[in-house]
Amino acid sequence: MGAVVSCFESICRTIGSVLMAIVNGIGAILTAIVNGIVALFDIIISCLTCGRGGGRRRDGGRHTTSTV
């Protein structure tokens, strides 16, 4: 009788491990999707605020120097 209970406990523990692995996999997929969306919005916002796709805005080569 003890072997049957031990086998049943092992089956329940295995099913629980499988379910947790599935939940962790779904969580990892959702995290990757959210990170991708955030990166996409970051690119769009940086393009809209800088006027070009990355880097700092240049001033057209006009530099002012002061001589004292």
Wavefront OBJ file of the C-alpha trace (Angstrom):
o trace
v 0.000 0.000 0.000
v 2.898 2.361 0.732
v 4.268 1.874 -2.765
v 0.964 2.991 -4.285
v 0.933 6.163 -2.182
v 4.575 6.867 -3.060
v 3.862 6.381 -6.753
v 0.819 8.686 -6.556
v 2.871 11.374 -4.774
v 5.570 11.100 -7.430
v 3.009 11.473 -10.214
v 1.501 14.567 -8.550
v 4.958 16.082 -8.037
v 5.832 15.471 -11.695
v 2.585 17.023 -12.921
v 3.237 20.047 -10.709
v 6.753 20.418 -12.128
v 5.448 20.227 -15.689
v 2.792 22.864 -15.003
v 5.356 25.188 -13.411
v 7.680 24.747 -16.413
v 4.821 25.670 -18.747
v 3.954 28.755 -16.682
v 7.624 29.829 -16.605
v 7.880 29.382 -20.376
v 4.768 31.482 -20.986
v 6.138 34.148 -18.649
v 9.447 34.235 -20.516
v 7.658 34.572 -23.861
v 5.469 37.417 -22.574
v 8.522 39.167 -21.117
v 10.314 38.948 -24.470
v 7.279 40.352 -26.304
v 6.932 43.264 -23.868
v 10.667 44.022 -24.090
v 10.411 44.050 -27.886
v 7.472 46.456 -27.818
v 9.310 48.740 -25.392
v 12.399 48.727 -27.625
v 10.262 49.562 -30.664
v 8.651 52.521 -28.896
v 12.089 53.641 -27.724
v 13.306 53.708 -31.329
v 10.208 55.583 -32.513
v 10.447 58.165 -29.725
v 14.172 58.711 -30.290
v 13.554 59.235 -34.006
v 10.765 61.729 -33.339
v 12.728 63.716 -30.769
v 16.118 63.738 -32.515
v 14.954 64.201 -36.068
v 17.042 61.260 -37.265
v 17.556 57.669 -36.277
v 20.081 57.851 -33.481
v 22.962 59.914 -32.279
v 23.051 63.525 -31.222
v 21.716 66.378 -33.297
v 24.451 68.248 -35.100
v 24.491 72.020 -35.312
v 25.478 72.210 -38.974
v 29.167 72.822 -38.350
v 28.713 76.188 -36.642
v 31.021 76.379 -33.656
v 31.570 79.500 -31.656
v 34.897 80.132 -29.994
v 35.607 82.961 -27.662
v 38.980 84.628 -27.500
v 39.937 86.660 -24.481
l 1 2 3 4 5 6 7 8 9 10 11 12 13 14 15 16 17 18 19 20 21 22 23 24 25 26 27 28 29 30 31 32 33 34 35 36 37 38 39 40 41 42 43 44 45 46 47 48 49 50 51 52 53 54 55 56 57 58 59 60 61 62 63 64 65 66 67 68
